[in-house]
Amino acid sequence: MLMNITITEVHPSEIPHTVDFVMRARAGIFPLLDTVTVPPDLAGFEQVYLDGEDGKFLIARSEGQIIAAVGYLPFDHRFPQLDYRGRRTVEIVRLFVTPEFRGDGLASRLCQALWAHAKAGGIEVLYLHTHPFLPGAIRFWEKQGFAVTDVENDPVWNTTHMERVL
């Protein structure tokens, strides 16, 4: 099933389709979030993911259609319990795979391609956060070489912070 899938960096002409894909996927997974307002990283997609030294965004296509996405952007130090000062750190964001393409290793392939870009770009640490209510998410990231560094004790999100040192 994965033979006719291509993984590429997003080019400026693909930004509208990529943002649309991410917004639809996000609405499906997080229906309680605002599905109309475009988040800042997506609104400034070109500056964040294409022009920035510590930004990258990859998409997977099958028969011309975007079927998966993942990116990284500069870590913004918004979590006081995490200290990445002095280490070039990016945050892995927006991993989405359309349901019919899940379970065949596409997410892993997409992530491996992203790690290669990060390593080639001199990134030292990959950071992400996820949530236990996302089926299989924590286990998936552990299989990608990430380790849990903190779990927030809040009743709704139980945000789970993870990192992988390159």
Secondary structure, DSSP 8 states (H G I E B T S, - for coil): --TTEEEEE--GGGHHHHHHHHHHHHHHH-TTS-SSS--HHHHTHIIIIIISTT-EEEEEEETTEEEEEEEEEE-----TT---TTS-EEEEEEEEE-GGGTTSSHHHHHHHHHHHHHHHTT--EEEEEE-TTSTTHHHHHHHTT-EEEEE---TTT--EEEEEE-
